[in-house]
Amino acid sequence: MSERGHRKTQVGVVVSDKMEKTVVVKVDRLVKHSVYSKYIKRSENYKVHDEHNSSKVGDRVQIIECRPLSKDKRWSLKQIIESIS
């Protein structure tokens, strides 16, 4: 039997939980500068589906890639790694 394709996972911090069943997660990554070889911090915000509204602002979460759920949502909450509260 063939397994489903490999889905990406990332770890980030919840920066907004004001929407119903959706949170905004900020994911940081380090990128090496092509000329100066220094590492630069780059961040990107993802809208993540949170079915049970379980995560709050400041929580460290793991997200997993999924099918498009809306215009902007392509990620789903996998687990809460560290909860603030």
PDB file with one MODEL, atoms N, CA, C and O in Angstrom:
MODEL        1
ATOM      1  N   MET A   1       0.822  -1.189   0.000  1.00  0.00           N
ATOM      2  CA  MET A   1       0.000   0.000   0.000  1.00  0.00           C
ATOM      3  C   MET A   1       0.863   1.249   0.000  1.00  0.00           C
ATOM      4  O   MET A   1       1.889   1.300   0.678  1.00  0.00           O
ATOM      5  N   SER A   2       0.458   2.232  -0.742  1.00  0.00           N
ATOM      6  CA  SER A   2       1.187   3.494  -0.812  1.00  0.00           C
ATOM      7  C   SER A   2       0.741   4.415   0.314  1.00  0.00           C
ATOM      8  O   SER A   2      -0.449   4.547   0.598  1.00  0.00           O
ATOM      9  N   GLU A   3       1.716   5.046   0.946  1.00  0.00           N
ATOM     10  CA  GLU A   3       1.409   5.966   2.028  1.00  0.00           C
ATOM     11  C   GLU A   3       1.207   7.361   1.450  1.00  0.00           C
ATOM     12  O   GLU A   3       1.676   7.670   0.354  1.00  0.00           O
ATOM     13  N   ARG A   4       0.514   8.181   2.192  1.00  0.00           N
ATOM     14  CA  ARG A   4       0.299   9.561   1.799  1.00  0.00           C
ATOM     15  C   ARG A   4       1.641  10.285   1.665  1.00  0.00           C
ATOM     16  O   ARG A   4       2.603   9.914   2.339  1.00  0.00           O
ATOM     17  N   GLY A   5       1.726  11.299   0.819  1.00  0.00           N
ATOM     18  CA  GLY A   5       2.978  12.018   0.599  1.00  0.00           C
ATOM     19  C   GLY A   5       3.524  12.652   1.864  1.00  0.00           C
ATOM     20  O   GLY A   5       2.791  12.862   2.830  1.00  0.00           O
ATOM     21  N   HIS A   6       4.795  12.951   1.856  1.00  0.00           N
ATOM     22  CA  HIS A   6       5.465  13.558   3.010  1.00  0.00           C
ATOM     23  C   HIS A   6       4.914  14.965   3.240  1.00  0.00           C
ATOM     24  O   HIS A   6       4.884  15.784   2.322  1.00  0.00           O
ATOM     25  N   ARG A   7       4.481  15.239   4.468  1.00  0.00           N
ATOM     26  CA  ARG A   7       3.950  16.555   4.802  1.00  0.00           C
ATOM     27  C   ARG A   7       4.936  17.298   5.695  1.00  0.00           C
ATOM     28  O   ARG A   7       5.452  16.733   6.660  1.00  0.00           O
ATOM     29  N   LYS A   8       5.196  18.558   5.376  1.00  0.00           N
ATOM     30  CA  LYS A   8       6.157  19.353   6.131  1.00  0.00           C
ATOM     31  C   LYS A   8       5.608  19.692   7.514  1.00  0.00           C
ATOM     32  O   LYS A   8       4.404  19.877   7.691  1.00  0.00           O
ATOM     33  N   THR A   9       6.508  19.769   8.487  1.00  0.00           N
ATOM     34  CA  THR A   9       6.154  20.239   9.826  1.00  0.00           C
ATOM     35  C   THR A   9       7.102  21.367  10.201  1.00  0.00           C
ATOM     36  O   THR A   9       8.267  21.373   9.802  1.00  0.00           O
ATOM     37  N   GLN A  10       6.595  22.315  10.966  1.00  0.00           N
ATOM     38  CA  GLN A  10       7.407  23.437  11.437  1.00  0.00           C
ATOM     39  C   GLN A  10       7.003  23.758  12.866  1.00  0.00           C
ATOM     40  O   GLN A  10       5.923  23.384  13.324  1.00  0.00           O
ATOM     41  N   VAL A  11       7.900  24.464  13.568  1.00  0.00           N
ATOM     42  CA  VAL A  11       7.647  24.863  14.949  1.00  0.00           C
ATOM     43  C   VAL A  11       7.651  26.384  15.012  1.00  0.00           C
ATOM     44  O   VAL A  11       8.544  27.032  14.465  1.00  0.00           O
ATOM     45  N   GLY A  12       6.658  26.949  15.678  1.00  0.00           N
ATOM     46  CA  GLY A  12       6.559  28.397  15.783  1.00  0.00           C
ATOM     47  C   GLY A  12       5.816  28.812  17.037  1.00  0.00           C
ATOM     48  O   GLY A  12       5.465  27.986  17.879  1.00  0.00           O
ATOM     49  N   VAL A  13       5.582  30.128  17.143  1.00  0.00           N
ATOM     50  CA  VAL A  13       4.924  30.717  18.301  1.00  0.00           C
ATOM     51  C   VAL A  13       3.623  31.370  17.851  1.00  0.00           C
ATOM     52  O   VAL A  13       3.590  32.067  16.836  1.00  0.00           O
ATOM     53  N   VAL A  14       2.549  31.143  18.607  1.00  0.00           N
ATOM     54  CA  VAL A  14       1.250  31.732  18.289  1.00  0.00           C
ATOM     55  C   VAL A  14       1.302  33.233  18.589  1.00  0.00           C
ATOM     56  O   VAL A  14       1.641  33.637  19.701  1.00  0.00           O
ATOM     57  N   VAL A  15       0.962  34.057  17.586  1.00  0.00           N
ATOM     58  CA  VAL A  15       0.975  35.512  17.772  1.00  0.00           C
ATOM     59  C   VAL A  15      -0.431  36.110  17.794  1.00  0.00           C
ATOM     60  O   VAL A  15      -0.612  37.250  18.223  1.00  0.00           O
ATOM     61  N   SER A  16      -1.436  35.344  17.330  1.00  0.00           N
ATOM     62  CA  SER A  16      -2.817  35.827  17.366  1.00  0.00           C
ATOM     63  C   SER A  16      -3.768  34.640  17.448  1.00  0.00           C
ATOM     64  O   SER A  16      -3.596  33.629  16.767  1.00  0.00           O
ATOM     65  N   ASP A  17      -4.800  34.798  18.322  1.00  0.00           N
ATOM     66  CA  ASP A  17      -5.821  33.747  18.417  1.00  0.00           C
ATOM     67  C   ASP A  17      -7.221  34.357  18.408  1.00  0.00           C
ATOM     68  O   ASP A  17      -8.143  33.814  19.018  1.00  0.00           O
ATOM     69  N   LYS A  18      -7.376  35.472  17.724  1.00  0.00           N
ATOM     70  CA  LYS A  18      -8.638  36.209  17.739  1.00  0.00           C
ATOM     71  C   LYS A  18      -9.702  35.633  16.800  1.00  0.00           C
ATOM     72  O   LYS A  18     -10.875  35.990  16.914  1.00  0.00           O
ATOM     73  N   MET A  19      -9.314  34.752  15.877  1.00  0.00           N
ATOM     74  CA  MET A  19     -10.276  34.177  14.936  1.00  0.00           C
ATOM     75  C   MET A  19     -10.839  32.863  15.473  1.00  0.00           C
ATOM     76  O   MET A  19     -10.234  32.225  16.336  1.00  0.00           O
ATOM     77  N   GLU A  20     -12.001  32.465  14.957  1.00  0.00           N
ATOM     78  CA  GLU A  20     -12.600  31.181  15.320  1.00  0.00           C
ATOM     79  C   GLU A  20     -11.876  30.054  14.605  1.00  0.00           C
ATOM     80  O   GLU A  20     -11.767  30.077  13.379  1.00  0.00           O
ATOM     81  N   LYS A  21     -11.381  29.073  15.339  1.00  0.00           N
ATOM     82  CA  LYS A  21     -10.714  27.874  14.813  1.00  0.00           C
ATOM     83  C   LYS A  21      -9.488  28.188  13.954  1.00  0.00           C
ATOM     84  O   LYS A  21      -9.071  27.357  13.148  1.00  0.00           O
ATOM     85  N   THR A  22      -8.910  29.374  14.120  1.00  0.00           N
ATOM     86  CA  THR A  22      -7.715  29.768  13.373  1.00  0.00           C
ATOM     87  C   THR A  22      -6.772  30.527  14.289  1.00  0.00           C
ATOM     88  O   THR A  22      -7.205  31.380  15.064  1.00  0.00           O
ATOM     89  N   VAL A  23      -5.487  30.221  14.202  1.00  0.00           N
ATOM     90  CA  VAL A  23      -4.467  30.985  14.912  1.00  0.00           C
ATOM     91  C   VAL A  23      -3.392  31.399  13.905  1.00  0.00           C
ATOM     92  O   VAL A  23      -3.213  30.756  12.871  1.00  0.00           O
ATOM     93  N   VAL A  24      -2.686  32.477  14.222  1.00  0.00           N
ATOM     94  CA  VAL A  24      -1.569  32.917  13.397  1.00  0.00           C
ATOM     95  C   VAL A  24      -0.291  32.510  14.103  1.00  0.00           C
ATOM     96  O   VAL A  24      -0.082  32.852  15.267  1.00  0.00           O
ATOM     97  N   VAL A  25       0.569  31.775  13.396  1.00  0.00           N
ATOM     98  CA  VAL A  25       1.806  31.251  13.981  1.00  0.00           C
ATOM     99  C   VAL A  25       2.992  31.871  13.259  1.00  0.00           C
ATOM    100  O   VAL A  25       3.056  31.870  12.030  1.00  0.00           O
ATOM    101  N   LYS A  26       3.936  32.405  14.041  1.00  0.00           N
ATOM    102  CA  LYS A  26       5.155  33.006  13.502  1.00  0.00           C
ATOM    103  C   LYS A  26       6.272  31.966  13.556  1.00  0.00           C
ATOM    104  O   LYS A  26       6.592  31.441  14.622  1.00  0.00           O
ATOM    105  N   VAL A  27       6.859  31.676  12.396  1.00  0.00           N
ATOM    106  CA  VAL A  27       7.940  30.695  12.302  1.00  0.00           C
ATOM    107  C   VAL A  27       9.225  31.435  11.922  1.00  0.00           C
ATOM    108  O   VAL A  27       9.274  32.122  10.902  1.00  0.00           O
ATOM    109  N   ASP A  28      10.262  31.290  12.749  1.00  0.00           N
ATOM    110  CA  ASP A  28      11.560  31.921  12.484  1.00  0.00           C
ATOM    111  C   ASP A  28      12.504  30.902  11.862  1.00  0.00           C
ATOM    112  O   ASP A  28      12.447  29.713  12.175  1.00  0.00           O
ATOM    113  N   ARG A  29      13.376  31.385  10.975  1.00  0.00           N
ATOM    114  CA  ARG A  29      14.417  30.530  10.402  1.00  0.00           C
ATOM    115  C   ARG A  29      15.651  31.376  10.157  1.00  0.00           C
ATOM    116  O   ARG A  29      15.556  32.593  10.002  1.00  0.00           O
ATOM    117  N   LEU A  30      16.816  30.729  10.123  1.00  0.00           N
ATOM    118  CA  LEU A  30      18.076  31.417   9.876  1.00  0.00           C
ATOM    119  C   LEU A  30      18.510  31.171   8.437  1.00  0.00           C
ATOM    120  O   LEU A  30      18.516  30.035   7.964  1.00  0.00           O
ATOM    121  N   VAL A  31      18.873  32.252   7.746  1.00  0.00           N
ATOM    122  CA  VAL A  31      19.303  32.174   6.354  1.00  0.00           C
ATOM    123  C   VAL A  31      20.706  32.755   6.263  1.00  0.00           C
ATOM    124  O   VAL A  31      20.974  33.825   6.809  1.00  0.00           O
ATOM    125  N   LYS A  32      21.589  32.064   5.584  1.00  0.00           N
ATOM    126  CA  LYS A  32      22.958  32.539   5.432  1.00  0.00           C
ATOM    127  C   LYS A  32      23.023  33.565   4.295  1.00  0.00           C
ATOM    128  O   LYS A  32      22.537  33.312   3.193  1.00  0.00           O
ATOM    129  N   HIS A  33      23.625  34.715   4.573  1.00  0.00           N
ATOM    130  CA  HIS A  33      23.781  35.761   3.562  1.00  0.00           C
ATOM    131  C   HIS A  33      24.768  35.284   2.499  1.00  0.00           C
ATOM    132  O   HIS A  33      25.825  34.746   2.826  1.00  0.00           O
ATOM    133  N   SER A  34      24.421  35.483   1.227  1.00  0.00           N
ATOM    134  CA  SER A  34      25.236  34.947   0.139  1.00  0.00           C
ATOM    135  C   SER A  34      26.619  35.592   0.026  1.00  0.00           C
ATOM    136  O   SER A  34      27.572  34.922  -0.373  1.00  0.00           O
ATOM    137  N   VAL A  35      26.748  36.867   0.367  1.00  0.00           N
ATOM    138  CA  VAL A  35      28.029  37.568   0.232  1.00  0.00           C
ATOM    139  C   VAL A  35      28.795  37.578   1.552  1.00  0.00           C
ATOM    140  O   VAL A  35      29.984  37.263   1.584  1.00  0.00           O
ATOM    141  N   TYR A  36      28.115  37.940   2.642  1.00  0.00           N
ATOM    142  CA  TYR A  36      28.801  38.147   3.915  1.00  0.00           C
ATOM    143  C   TYR A  36      28.842  36.910   4.809  1.00  0.00           C
ATOM    144  O   TYR A  36      29.497  36.925   5.850  1.00  0.00           O
ATOM    145  N   SER A  37      28.166  35.864   4.424  1.00  0.00           N
ATOM    146  CA  SER A  37      28.153  34.591   5.162  1.00  0.00           C
ATOM    147  C   SER A  37      27.692  34.713   6.617  1.00  0.00           C
ATOM    148  O   SER A  37      27.988  33.848   7.441  1.00  0.00           O
ATOM    149  N   LYS A  38      26.974  35.780   6.923  1.00  0.00           N
ATOM    150  CA  LYS A  38      26.386  35.916   8.246  1.00  0.00           C
ATOM    151  C   LYS A  38      24.965  35.355   8.200  1.00  0.00           C
ATOM    152  O   LYS A  38      24.329  35.333   7.147  1.00  0.00           O
ATOM    153  N   TYR A  39      24.481  34.904   9.352  1.00  0.00           N
ATOM    154  CA  TYR A  39      23.135  34.368   9.411  1.00  0.00           C
ATOM    155  C   TYR A  39      22.139  35.469   9.770  1.00  0.00           C
ATOM    156  O   TYR A  39      22.355  36.240  10.706  1.00  0.00           O
ATOM    157  N   ILE A  40      21.052  35.529   9.014  1.00  0.00           N
ATOM    158  CA  ILE A  40      20.014  36.535   9.192  1.00  0.00           C
ATOM    159  C   ILE A  40      18.732  35.817   9.605  1.00  0.00           C
ATOM    160  O   ILE A  40      18.387  34.779   9.040  1.00  0.00           O
ATOM    161  N   LYS A  41      18.026  36.373  10.595  1.00  0.00           N
ATOM    162  CA  LYS A  41      16.769  35.768  11.030  1.00  0.00           C
ATOM    163  C   LYS A  41      15.642  36.236  10.108  1.00  0.00           C
ATOM    164  O   LYS A  41      15.422  37.436   9.941  1.00  0.00           O
ATOM    165  N   ARG A  42      14.940  35.284   9.519  1.00  0.00           N
ATOM    166  CA  ARG A  42      13.778  35.565   8.686  1.00  0.00           C
ATOM    167  C   ARG A  42      12.563  34.940   9.356  1.00  0.00           C
ATOM    168  O   ARG A  42      12.656  33.844   9.908  1.00  0.00           O
ATOM    169  N   SER A  43      11.432  35.622   9.313  1.00  0.00           N
ATOM    170  CA  SER A  43      10.232  35.056   9.916  1.00  0.00           C
ATOM    171  C   SER A  43       9.067  35.139   8.948  1.00  0.00           C
ATOM    172  O   SER A  43       9.017  36.016   8.085  1.00  0.00           O
ATOM    173  N   GLU A  44       8.140  34.223   9.103  1.00  0.00           N
ATOM    174  CA  GLU A  44       6.958  34.189   8.257  1.00  0.00           C
ATOM    175  C   GLU A  44       5.760  33.808   9.120  1.00  0.00           C
ATOM    176  O   GLU A  44       5.869  32.975  10.020  1.00  0.00           O
ATOM    177  N   ASN A  45       4.614  34.430   8.834  1.00  0.00           N
ATOM    178  CA  ASN A  45       3.390  34.132   9.564  1.00  0.00           C
ATOM    179  C   ASN A  45       2.518  33.179   8.755  1.00  0.00           C
ATOM    180  O   ASN A  45       2.330  33.365   7.553  1.00  0.00           O
ATOM    181  N   TYR A  46       1.989  32.160   9.422  1.00  0.00           N
ATOM    182  CA  TYR A  46       1.101  31.198   8.783  1.00  0.00           C
ATOM    183  C   TYR A  46      -0.233  31.200   9.515  1.00  0.00           C
ATOM    184  O   TYR A  46      -0.272  31.259  10.744  1.00  0.00           O
ATOM    185  N   LYS A  47      -1.326  31.135   8.759  1.00  0.00           N
ATOM    186  CA  LYS A  47      -2.639  30.941   9.362  1.00  0.00           C
ATOM    187  C   LYS A  47      -2.834  29.441   9.511  1.00  0.00           C
ATOM    188  O   LYS A  47      -2.709  28.689   8.545  1.00  0.00           O
ATOM    189  N   VAL A  48      -3.139  29.014  10.727  1.00  0.00           N
ATOM    190  CA  VAL A  48      -3.168  27.593  11.076  1.00  0.00           C
ATOM    191  C   VAL A  48      -4.552  27.215  11.602  1.00  0.00           C
ATOM    192  O   VAL A  48      -5.140  27.941  12.403  1.00  0.00           O
ATOM    193  N   HIS A  49      -5.063  26.076  11.145  1.00  0.00           N
ATOM    194  CA  HIS A  49      -6.360  25.584  11.591  1.00  0.00           C
ATOM    195  C   HIS A  49      -6.220  24.944  12.974  1.00  0.00           C
ATOM    196  O   HIS A  49      -5.433  24.016  13.160  1.00  0.00           O
ATOM    197  N   ASP A  50      -6.990  25.448  13.937  1.00  0.00           N
ATOM    198  CA  ASP A  50      -6.992  24.944  15.317  1.00  0.00           C
ATOM    199  C   ASP A  50      -8.431  24.548  15.653  1.00  0.00           C
ATOM    200  O   ASP A  50      -9.213  25.378  16.116  1.00  0.00           O
ATOM    201  N   GLU A  51      -8.772  23.296  15.422  1.00  0.00           N
ATOM    202  CA  GLU A  51     -10.158  22.813  15.509  1.00  0.00           C
ATOM    203  C   GLU A  51     -10.816  23.096  16.851  1.00  0.00           C
ATOM    204  O   GLU A  51     -11.992  23.460  16.886  1.00  0.00           O
ATOM    205  N   HIS A  52     -10.091  22.940  17.959  1.00  0.00           N
ATOM    206  CA  HIS A  52     -10.687  23.062  19.285  1.00  0.00           C
ATOM    207  C   HIS A  52     -10.350  24.371  19.989  1.00  0.00           C
ATOM    208  O   HIS A  52     -10.622  24.505  21.183  1.00  0.00           O
ATOM    209  N   ASN A  53      -9.770  25.334  19.290  1.00  0.00           N
ATOM    210  CA  ASN A  53      -9.352  26.615  19.885  1.00  0.00           C
ATOM    211  C   ASN A  53      -8.529  26.392  21.150  1.00  0.00           C
ATOM    212  O   ASN A  53      -8.735  27.066  22.159  1.00  0.00           O
ATOM    213  N   SER A  54      -7.596  25.445  21.091  1.00  0.00           N
ATOM    214  CA  SER A  54      -6.848  25.053  22.287  1.00  0.00           C
ATOM    215  C   SER A  54      -5.582  25.875  22.520  1.00  0.00           C
ATOM    216  O   SER A  54      -5.102  25.938  23.652  1.00  0.00           O
ATOM    217  N   SER A  55      -5.033  26.500  21.497  1.00  0.00           N
ATOM    218  CA  SER A  55      -3.785  27.252  21.674  1.00  0.00           C
ATOM    219  C   SER A  55      -4.066  28.728  21.930  1.00  0.00           C
ATOM    220  O   SER A  55      -5.042  29.292  21.434  1.00  0.00           O
ATOM    221  N   LYS A  56      -3.184  29.333  22.717  1.00  0.00           N
ATOM    222  CA  LYS A  56      -3.313  30.747  23.082  1.00  0.00           C
ATOM    223  C   LYS A  56      -2.049  31.502  22.655  1.00  0.00           C
ATOM    224  O   LYS A  56      -1.050  30.886  22.286  1.00  0.00           O
ATOM    225  N   VAL A  57      -2.098  32.824  22.707  1.00  0.00           N
ATOM    226  CA  VAL A  57      -0.957  33.656  22.324  1.00  0.00           C
ATOM    227  C   VAL A  57       0.234  33.323  23.216  1.00  0.00           C
ATOM    228  O   VAL A  57       0.108  33.252  24.439  1.00  0.00           O
ATOM    229  N   GLY A  58       1.397  33.120  22.587  1.00  0.00           N
ATOM    230  CA  GLY A  58       2.615  32.813  23.329  1.00  0.00           C
ATOM    231  C   GLY A  58       2.952  31.339  23.366  1.00  0.00           C
ATOM    232  O   GLY A  58       4.074  30.973  23.716  1.00  0.00           O
ATOM    233  N   ASP A  59       2.001  30.479  23.011  1.00  0.00           N
ATOM    234  CA  ASP A  59       2.261  29.035  23.010  1.00  0.00           C
ATOM    235  C   ASP A  59       3.218  28.654  21.891  1.00  0.00           C
ATOM    236  O   ASP A  59       3.165  29.205  20.791  1.00  0.00           O
ATOM    237  N   ARG A  60       4.099  27.696  22.194  1.00  0.00           N
ATOM    238  CA  ARG A  60       4.998  27.147  21.176  1.00  0.00           C
ATOM    239  C   ARG A  60       4.307  25.911  20.603  1.00  0.00           C
ATOM    240  O   ARG A  60       3.970  24.987  21.344  1.00  0.00           O
ATOM    241  N   VAL A  61       4.096  25.892  19.286  1.00  0.00           N
ATOM    242  CA  VAL A  61       3.302  24.834  18.669  1.00  0.00           C
ATOM    243  C   VAL A  61       4.029  24.218  17.475  1.00  0.00           C
ATOM    244  O   VAL A  61       4.915  24.828  16.875  1.00  0.00           O
ATOM    245  N   GLN A  62       3.623  22.984  17.153  1.00  0.00           N
ATOM    246  CA  GLN A  62       4.107  22.323  15.943  1.00  0.00           C
ATOM    247  C   GLN A  62       2.947  22.291  14.964  1.00  0.00           C
ATOM    248  O   GLN A  62       1.830  21.914  15.318  1.00  0.00           O
ATOM    249  N   ILE A  63       3.225  22.696  13.713  1.00  0.00           N
ATOM    250  CA  ILE A  63       2.183  22.731  12.690  1.00  0.00           C
ATOM    251  C   ILE A  63       2.557  21.788  11.562  1.00  0.00           C
ATOM    252  O   ILE A  63       3.735  21.502  11.345  1.00  0.00           O
ATOM    253  N   ILE A  64       1.545  21.305  10.840  1.00  0.00           N
ATOM    254  CA  ILE A  64       1.760  20.358   9.756  1.00  0.00           C
ATOM    255  C   ILE A  64       1.002  20.841   8.522  1.00  0.00           C
ATOM    256  O   ILE A  64      -0.095  21.391   8.617  1.00  0.00           O
ATOM    257  N   GLU A  65       1.613  20.621   7.374  1.00  0.00           N
ATOM    258  CA  GLU A  65       1.030  21.025   6.106  1.00  0.00           C
ATOM    259  C   GLU A  65      -0.226  20.199   5.824  1.00  0.00           C
ATOM    260  O   GLU A  65      -0.267  19.006   6.126  1.00  0.00           O
ATOM    261  N   CYS A  66      -1.239  20.826   5.250  1.00  0.00           N
ATOM    262  CA  CYS A  66      -2.465  20.101   4.907  1.00  0.00           C
ATOM    263  C   CYS A  66      -3.064  20.689   3.631  1.00  0.00           C
ATOM    264  O   CYS A  66      -2.510  21.610   3.032  1.00  0.00           O
ATOM    265  N   ARG A  67      -4.193  20.140   3.239  1.00  0.00           N
ATOM    266  CA  ARG A  67      -4.862  20.651   2.038  1.00  0.00           C
ATOM    267  C   ARG A  67      -5.360  22.072   2.300  1.00  0.00           C
ATOM    268  O   ARG A  67      -5.520  22.453   3.460  1.00  0.00           O
ATOM    269  N   PRO A  68      -5.609  22.866   1.255  1.00  0.00           N
ATOM    270  CA  PRO A  68      -6.141  24.220   1.468  1.00  0.00           C
ATOM    271  C   PRO A  68      -7.504  24.177   2.160  1.00  0.00           C
ATOM    272  O   PRO A  68      -8.430  23.520   1.683  1.00  0.00           O
ATOM    273  N   LEU A  69      -7.619  24.881   3.286  1.00  0.00           N
ATOM    274  CA  LEU A  69      -8.862  24.927   4.049  1.00  0.00           C
ATOM    275  C   LEU A  69      -9.629  26.222   3.814  1.00  0.00           C
ATOM    276  O   LEU A  69     -10.836  26.286   4.045  1.00  0.00           O
ATOM    277  N   SER A  70      -8.927  27.247   3.358  1.00  0.00           N
ATOM    278  CA  SER A  70      -9.552  28.528   3.012  1.00  0.00           C
ATOM    279  C   SER A  70      -8.582  29.269   2.094  1.00  0.00           C
ATOM    280  O   SER A  70      -7.622  28.682   1.596  1.00  0.00           O
ATOM    281  N   LYS A  71      -8.831  30.537   1.877  1.00  0.00           N
ATOM    282  CA  LYS A  71      -7.964  31.321   0.994  1.00  0.00           C
ATOM    283  C   LYS A  71      -6.522  31.347   1.492  1.00  0.00           C
ATOM    284  O   LYS A  71      -5.587  31.282   0.694  1.00  0.00           O
ATOM    285  N   ASP A  72      -6.341  31.441   2.810  1.00  0.00           N
ATOM    286  CA  ASP A  72      -4.997  31.583   3.384  1.00  0.00           C
ATOM    287  C   ASP A  72      -4.522  30.374   4.188  1.00  0.00           C
ATOM    288  O   ASP A  72      -3.319  30.224   4.403  1.00  0.00           O
ATOM    289  N   LYS A  73      -5.421  29.520   4.632  1.00  0.00           N
ATOM    290  CA  LYS A  73      -5.042  28.428   5.537  1.00  0.00           C
ATOM    291  C   LYS A  73      -4.589  27.188   4.769  1.00  0.00           C
ATOM    292  O   LYS A  73      -5.360  26.592   4.016  1.00  0.00           O
ATOM    293  N   ARG A  74      -3.316  26.808   4.973  1.00  0.00           N
ATOM    294  CA  ARG A  74      -2.760  25.592   4.389  1.00  0.00           C
ATOM    295  C   ARG A  74      -2.017  24.767   5.434  1.00  0.00           C
ATOM    296  O   ARG A  74      -1.316  23.816   5.088  1.00  0.00           O
ATOM    297  N   TRP A  75      -2.164  25.120   6.708  1.00  0.00           N
ATOM    298  CA  TRP A  75      -1.479  24.438   7.800  1.00  0.00           C
ATOM    299  C   TRP A  75      -2.488  24.085   8.875  1.00  0.00           C
ATOM    300  O   TRP A  75      -3.514  24.748   9.026  1.00  0.00           O
ATOM    301  N   SER A  76      -2.183  23.027   9.623  1.00  0.00           N
ATOM    302  CA  SER A  76      -3.048  22.577  10.692  1.00  0.00           C
ATOM    303  C   SER A  76      -2.211  22.365  11.960  1.00  0.00           C
ATOM    304  O   SER A  76      -1.031  22.022  11.880  1.00  0.00           O
ATOM    305  N   LEU A  77      -2.822  22.571  13.116  1.00  0.00           N
ATOM    306  CA  LEU A  77      -2.124  22.398  14.393  1.00  0.00           C
ATOM    307  C   LEU A  77      -1.905  20.920  14.669  1.00  0.00           C
ATOM    308  O   LEU A  77      -2.853  20.135  14.677  1.00  0.00           O
ATOM    309  N   LYS A  78      -0.638  20.539  14.898  1.00  0.00           N
ATOM    310  CA  LYS A  78      -0.326  19.147  15.204  1.00  0.00           C
ATOM    311  C   LYS A  78      -0.291  18.926  16.713  1.00  0.00           C
ATOM    312  O   LYS A  78      -0.932  18.011  17.230  1.00  0.00           O
ATOM    313  N   GLN A  79       0.466  19.773  17.416  1.00  0.00           N
ATOM    314  CA  GLN A  79       0.519  19.653  18.875  1.00  0.00           C
ATOM    315  C   GLN A  79       1.022  20.944  19.498  1.00  0.00           C
ATOM    316  O   GLN A  79       1.704  21.743  18.856  1.00  0.00           O
ATOM    317  N   ILE A  80       0.665  21.128  20.778  1.00  0.00           N
ATOM    318  CA  ILE A  80       1.180  22.257  21.555  1.00  0.00           C
ATOM    319  C   ILE A  80       2.402  21.742  22.305  1.00  0.00           C
ATOM    320  O   ILE A  80       2.296  20.849  23.145  1.00  0.00           O
ATOM    321  N   ILE A  81       3.566  22.316  21.992  1.00  0.00           N
ATOM    322  CA  ILE A  81       4.823  21.872  22.612  1.00  0.00           C
ATOM    323  C   ILE A  81       4.974  22.467  24.002  1.00  0.00           C
ATOM    324  O   ILE A  81       5.289  21.765  24.963  1.00  0.00           O
ATOM    325  N   GLU A  82       4.741  23.791  24.095  1.00  0.00           N
ATOM    326  CA  GLU A  82       4.923  24.478  25.366  1.00  0.00           C
ATOM    327  C   GLU A  82       3.795  25.489  25.528  1.00  0.00           C
ATOM    328  O   GLU A  82       3.599  26.353  24.674  1.00  0.00           O
ATOM    329  N   SER A  83       3.058  25.374  26.626  1.00  0.00           N
ATOM    330  CA  SER A  83       1.911  26.257  26.850  1.00  0.00           C
ATOM    331  C   SER A  83       2.282  27.350  27.844  1.00  0.00           C
ATOM    332  O   SER A  83       2.953  27.092  28.844  1.00  0.00           O
ATOM    333  N   ILE A  84       1.842  28.565  27.562  1.00  0.00           N
ATOM    334  CA  ILE A  84       2.088  29.704  28.459  1.00  0.00           C
ATOM    335  C   ILE A  84       0.784  30.011  29.185  1.00  0.00           C
ATOM    336  O   ILE A  84      -0.124  30.596  28.595  1.00  0.00           O
ATOM    337  N   SER A  85       0.677  29.630  30.444  1.00  0.00           N
ATOM    338  CA  SER A  85      -0.454  29.984  31.302  1.00  0.00           C
ATOM    339  C   SER A  85      -0.615  29.000  32.424  1.00  0.00           C
ATOM    340  O   SER A  85      -1.520  29.142  33.246  1.00  0.00           O
TER     341      SER A  85
ENDMDL
END
